[in-house]
Amino acid sequence: MKVGVVGCGSVAIDHIRSWRKVGAQVLGVADICKERAEECASKYIIPYYFISVDDMLDKIALDIVDVCTPPQAHKEVVLKAIERGVHVFVEKPFVLQYLDAIEVIEKAKSKGVKIGVTVNYLFTPTMTKARRLINRGDLGKIKRADILVYLPEAVLLREEVSWIKSLPGKAFGEVLPHPIYLLQYIIGDLEVLSVFSTKIGRSTWMMCDELQVLLKGERGLGRIVLSYNAEKFDIYIIGEGERGFLIVNPLGKIIVKLSNRWGYIDNILSFRSYAFLWLDYIMGHVPRDALVENIKSFKNYIERGAPYIFSYEALVNQIKTYEEILSQVKC
């Protein structure tokens, strides 16, 4: 399987490494900055480099284009790949607007092209175990889920994130896709009920740095909390089902399945999923690299027809939710 990567920033390096780990050949890279493309190709021993996706598609035969540009350029690059009949794997969010998502998906269907999106936090060891608990019904019918995302204010102040300033919702627009797809996986397609944002910190270019969203899913209520006033980056998910509660940190700190009863005995073994995670890790029962596993699932989707983690309709719902939330955030 031959892959071309568009955009040669820091994210692209992780993607190049991951494609190689799943047995694909990264045949070329493209970036509007010639020096950056040339340096990336030289450093990572990639045969070809280009200054445009058109040039890359004209000169080398590819099975997949992996889009690692800033989100503002995603739609243009994705449509060019689709027009050539090339499958696309794209960083989140795969486009910025609901109507663009519909256009891209319809074009992909008409060309028989498959689209995958980076949803790497669903493939971490703790989230892999959490998904198994949910899918086999250990929690019973899901009632609600909260996704809490904490980031330090310093993330907003770094010079290298200047491109984020032109995103919808600015720094919120960069991070928000993660809690959206995590929540959608748990409670189904989302409908935005209310959005609240305010400012607490000292950022001079963000008019708000706290965001809370209430959503209704097909299987229950959901809430997203996104804060830029934390000491460290972290994510927590709290899910409630008829049979108990799930607390999981996708970054690997914890996974707990609690009984919905108060008794000590009922909950004494609640940490066993986390306690034995090391054994699952050693035995290969959970992935060791989330992005590699994410990309492997897309590769299997293309080669074997295995179901991808999200349908096209779900991807469109993610962008609709993303756009609607950010339209109500004045940053």
C-alpha positions as CSV (number, residue, x, y, z in Angstrom):
1,M,0.0,0.0,0.0
2,K,1.5,3.3,-1.1
3,V,0.9,6.5,0.9
4,G,1.5,10.1,0.2
5,V,1.5,12.6,3.2
6,V,0.4,16.2,2.6
7,G,1.7,18.7,5.2
8,C,5.1,18.2,6.7
9,G,4.7,19.6,10.2
10,S,5.2,17.7,13.5
11,V,1.9,15.7,13.2
12,A,3.1,14.3,9.8
13,I,6.1,12.7,11.5
14,D,3.8,10.6,13.7
15,H,1.7,9.6,10.7
16,I,4.8,8.6,8.6
17,R,6.0,6.4,11.5
18,S,2.6,4.8,12.0
19,W,2.1,4.0,8.3
20,R,5.4,2.3,8.2
21,K,4.6,0.3,11.3
22,V,1.5,-1.1,9.6
23,G,3.5,-2.2,6.6
24,A,2.6,0.6,4.2
25,Q,5.2,2.5,2.0
26,V,5.3,6.2,2.4
27,L,6.2,7.1,-1.2
28,G,6.0,10.9,-1.1
29,V,5.4,14.0,1.0
30,A,4.1,17.4,-0.1
31,D,4.1,20.8,1.5
32,I,3.7,24.4,0.2
33,C,7.1,25.1,1.7
34,K,9.6,23.4,-0.5
35,E,12.4,23.4,2.1
36,R,10.1,21.7,4.7
37,A,9.0,19.0,2.2
38,E,12.6,18.4,1.1
39,E,13.9,18.2,4.7
40,C,11.1,15.8,5.7
41,A,11.8,13.5,2.7
42,S,15.5,13.5,3.4
43,K,15.3,13.0,7.1
44,Y,12.8,10.2,6.9
45,I,14.2,8.6,3.7
46,I,11.1,9.2,1.6
47,P,11.7,8.9,-2.2
48,Y,9.8,11.9,-3.5
49,Y,8.8,15.4,-2.3
50,F,6.5,17.9,-3.8
51,I,5.2,21.5,-3.3
52,S,1.6,20.6,-4.1
53,V,-0.8,17.7,-3.8
54,D,-1.6,18.0,-7.5
55,D,2.0,17.5,-8.4
56,M,2.2,14.5,-6.1
57,L,-0.9,12.9,-7.5
58,D,0.3,13.6,-11.1
59,K,3.7,12.0,-10.6
60,I,3.3,9.0,-8.3
61,A,0.6,6.3,-8.0
62,L,-0.9,6.3,-4.5
63,D,-3.5,4.2,-2.7
64,I,-3.9,6.7,0.1
65,V,-3.4,10.4,0.7
66,D,-2.8,11.3,4.4
67,V,-3.8,14.9,5.1
68,C,-1.8,16.5,7.9
69,T,-2.2,20.2,6.9
70,P,-3.9,22.7,9.1
71,P,-7.7,22.1,9.1
72,Q,-8.4,25.1,6.9
73,A,-6.8,23.3,4.0
74,H,-8.4,19.8,4.6
75,K,-11.4,20.2,2.2
76,E,-9.3,21.3,-0.8
77,V,-6.7,18.5,-0.4
78,V,-9.3,15.8,0.4
79,L,-11.4,16.7,-2.7
80,K,-8.4,16.6,-5.0
81,A,-7.5,13.1,-3.7
82,I,-11.1,11.9,-4.1
83,E,-11.2,13.3,-7.7
84,R,-8.3,11.0,-8.5
85,G,-9.9,8.0,-6.9
86,V,-7.4,7.9,-4.0
87,H,-8.5,7.0,-0.5
88,V,-8.0,9.6,2.2
89,F,-7.0,9.5,5.8
90,V,-7.2,13.0,7.4
91,E,-6.4,14.6,10.6
92,K,-9.3,15.9,12.8
93,P,-11.5,17.7,12.1
94,F,-11.7,16.4,8.5
95,V,-13.5,19.6,7.4
96,L,-14.7,22.7,9.2
97,Q,-18.3,23.0,8.1
98,Y,-21.4,20.8,8.0
99,L,-22.1,21.5,4.3
100,D,-18.5,20.8,3.4
101,A,-18.7,17.5,5.2
102,I,-21.8,16.6,3.1
103,E,-20.1,17.6,-0.1
104,V,-17.0,15.6,0.7
105,I,-18.9,12.5,1.7
106,E,-21.1,12.6,-1.3
107,K,-18.1,13.0,-3.6
108,A,-16.4,10.1,-1.9
109,K,-19.4,7.8,-2.3
110,S,-19.7,8.7,-6.0
111,K,-16.0,7.9,-6.6
112,G,-15.9,4.8,-4.4
113,V,-13.3,6.4,-2.2
114,K,-13.0,5.6,1.5
115,I,-12.4,8.3,4.1
116,G,-10.8,7.8,7.6
117,V,-10.3,10.4,10.3
118,T,-7.8,10.5,13.1
119,V,-9.7,9.5,16.3
120,N,-6.6,8.2,18.1
121,Y,-7.9,8.6,21.7
122,L,-10.4,5.8,21.0
123,F,-7.5,3.4,20.4
124,T,-5.4,3.9,23.6
125,P,-5.1,0.9,25.9
126,T,-7.6,2.2,28.5
127,M,-10.1,3.3,25.9
128,T,-9.8,0.0,24.1
129,K,-10.8,-1.8,27.3
130,A,-13.5,0.8,28.0
131,R,-15.0,0.2,24.6
132,R,-15.1,-3.5,25.2
133,L,-16.9,-2.9,28.5
134,I,-19.5,-0.7,26.8
135,N,-19.9,-2.9,23.7
136,R,-20.5,-6.1,25.7
137,G,-23.1,-4.4,27.9
138,D,-21.3,-4.4,31.2
139,L,-22.8,-1.0,32.0
140,G,-26.2,-1.9,30.7
141,K,-28.2,0.7,28.8
142,I,-26.1,3.9,28.7
143,K,-27.8,6.9,30.3
144,R,-25.3,9.7,30.0
145,A,-21.6,10.5,29.6
146,D,-19.4,13.5,30.5
147,I,-16.1,14.3,28.7
148,L,-13.7,16.5,30.6
149,V,-10.7,18.0,28.8
150,Y,-8.1,20.0,30.8
151,L,-5.3,22.0,29.1
152,P,-2.8,24.6,30.6
153,E,-3.2,28.2,29.5
154,A,0.4,28.0,28.1
155,V,-1.0,26.1,25.2
156,L,-2.6,29.3,24.0
157,L,0.5,31.4,24.2
158,R,3.0,29.4,22.2
159,E,4.1,31.1,18.9
160,E,3.9,27.9,16.9
161,V,0.2,27.7,17.3
162,S,-0.4,30.9,15.5
163,W,-2.3,29.1,12.7
164,I,-5.0,28.2,15.3
165,K,-6.0,31.8,15.5
166,S,-7.8,31.5,12.1
167,L,-9.7,28.4,13.1
168,P,-13.4,28.6,14.1
169,G,-13.4,28.9,17.9
170,K,-9.6,29.3,17.8
171,A,-8.0,27.1,20.4
172,F,-11.3,25.4,21.1
173,G,-11.6,24.5,17.4
174,E,-8.3,22.6,17.6
175,V,-9.2,20.5,20.6
176,L,-13.0,20.1,20.4
177,P,-13.1,17.2,17.8
178,H,-11.6,14.8,20.4
179,P,-14.4,15.1,23.0
180,I,-17.0,15.1,20.2
181,Y,-16.0,11.7,18.8
182,L,-15.4,10.2,22.2
183,L,-18.9,11.3,23.3
184,Q,-20.5,10.2,20.0
185,Y,-19.0,6.8,20.4
186,I,-20.7,6.3,23.8
187,I,-24.1,7.9,23.3
188,G,-24.5,8.0,19.5
189,D,-25.2,10.9,17.1
190,L,-25.3,14.2,18.9
191,E,-27.7,17.2,19.1
192,V,-26.5,20.4,20.8
193,L,-28.8,21.6,23.5
194,S,-26.8,24.5,25.1
195,V,-23.4,26.1,24.9
196,F,-21.7,28.2,27.7
197,S,-18.3,29.9,27.4
198,T,-16.5,32.4,29.6
199,K,-13.0,33.8,30.3
200,I,-11.0,33.2,33.4
201,G,-7.3,33.3,32.4
202,R,-5.0,35.9,30.9
203,S,-4.8,35.1,27.2
204,T,-4.8,38.2,25.1
205,W,-6.1,36.6,21.9
206,M,-8.9,34.4,23.2
207,M,-12.0,36.1,24.5
208,C,-13.0,32.9,26.4
209,D,-11.0,29.9,27.8
210,E,-13.8,27.8,29.5
211,L,-16.4,25.9,27.5
212,Q,-19.3,23.8,28.6
213,V,-21.7,22.1,26.2
214,L,-24.9,20.0,27.0
215,L,-25.8,17.6,24.3
216,K,-28.5,14.9,23.6
217,G,-27.4,11.7,22.1
218,E,-29.3,8.7,20.6
219,R,-28.6,6.8,23.8
220,G,-28.5,9.4,26.5
221,L,-27.4,12.9,27.6
222,G,-23.8,14.1,27.2
223,R,-21.7,17.0,28.4
224,I,-18.4,18.4,27.2
225,V,-16.2,20.5,29.5
226,L,-13.1,22.1,27.9
227,S,-10.9,24.2,30.1
228,Y,-7.7,26.1,29.3
229,N,-7.1,26.9,33.0
230,A,-5.5,23.6,34.1
231,E,-2.0,22.8,35.3
232,K,-1.6,19.8,32.9
233,F,-3.2,18.3,29.8
234,D,-5.6,15.5,30.7
235,I,-8.9,13.9,29.7
236,Y,-11.5,12.1,31.8
237,I,-14.7,10.3,30.8
238,I,-17.5,9.5,33.2
239,G,-20.2,7.3,31.9
240,E,-23.4,6.1,33.6
241,G,-25.3,3.0,32.6
242,E,-28.2,1.1,34.2
243,R,-25.7,-1.3,35.8
244,G,-23.0,1.1,37.0
245,F,-20.5,3.8,36.2
246,L,-17.4,3.9,34.1
247,I,-14.5,6.3,34.8
248,V,-11.7,6.2,32.2
249,N,-8.7,8.4,31.4
250,P,-7.9,7.8,27.7
251,L,-4.3,8.9,28.3
252,G,-3.8,5.8,30.4
253,K,-4.1,6.8,34.1
254,I,-7.2,4.9,35.1
255,I,-10.2,2.7,34.1
256,V,-12.8,1.9,36.7
257,K,-16.1,0.2,36.4
258,L,-18.2,1.0,39.5
259,S,-21.4,-0.6,40.7
260,N,-24.4,1.6,41.0
261,R,-24.8,0.5,44.6
262,W,-23.0,2.2,47.5
263,G,-21.7,-1.0,49.2
264,Y,-17.9,-1.3,49.7
265,I,-18.0,-5.0,48.7
266,D,-19.8,-4.2,45.4
267,N,-16.9,-1.9,44.4
268,I,-13.9,-3.5,45.9
269,L,-12.9,-5.0,42.5
270,S,-13.7,-2.0,40.5
271,F,-10.0,-1.4,39.6
272,R,-9.4,-4.8,38.2
273,S,-9.6,-3.7,34.6
274,Y,-6.8,-1.2,35.3
275,A,-4.9,-3.6,37.5
276,F,-4.5,-6.2,34.8
277,L,-4.0,-3.7,32.0
278,W,-0.2,-4.4,32.1
279,L,-0.9,-8.0,31.3
280,D,-3.1,-7.2,28.4
281,Y,-0.4,-4.8,27.2
282,I,2.3,-7.5,27.3
283,M,0.1,-10.1,25.7
284,G,-0.9,-7.7,22.9
285,H,-4.6,-7.6,23.8
286,V,-4.6,-3.8,23.8
287,P,-2.8,-1.6,21.3
288,R,0.6,-0.2,22.3
289,D,0.3,2.8,20.0
290,A,-3.1,4.5,19.5
291,L,-2.3,6.2,16.2
292,V,-0.8,3.1,14.7
293,E,-4.0,1.2,15.7
294,N,-6.2,4.0,14.3
295,I,-4.3,3.8,11.0
296,K,-4.3,0.0,11.0
297,S,-8.1,0.0,11.3
298,F,-8.4,2.3,8.3
299,K,-5.9,0.1,6.3
300,N,-8.1,-3.0,7.1
301,Y,-11.2,-1.0,6.1
302,I,-9.6,-0.5,2.6
303,E,-7.9,-3.9,2.1
304,R,-10.4,-6.3,3.8
305,G,-13.6,-4.3,3.9
306,A,-13.6,-4.4,7.7
307,P,-16.0,-1.9,9.2
308,Y,-14.4,1.4,10.1
309,I,-15.1,2.8,13.6
310,F,-17.4,5.6,12.3
311,S,-19.8,5.5,9.4
312,Y,-19.9,8.4,6.9
313,E,-23.1,9.6,8.6
314,A,-21.4,9.7,12.0
315,L,-18.5,11.7,10.5
316,V,-21.0,14.2,9.2
317,N,-22.7,14.4,12.5
318,Q,-19.4,15.1,14.2
319,I,-18.8,18.1,11.9
320,K,-22.3,19.4,12.4
321,T,-21.9,19.3,16.1
322,Y,-18.5,20.9,15.9
323,E,-19.8,23.8,13.7
324,E,-22.9,24.4,15.8
325,I,-20.9,24.5,19.1
326,L,-18.3,26.9,17.8
327,S,-20.9,29.2,16.2
328,Q,-22.1,29.9,19.7
329,V,-18.6,30.6,21.1
330,K,-17.4,34.2,20.9
331,C,-13.6,34.0,21.0
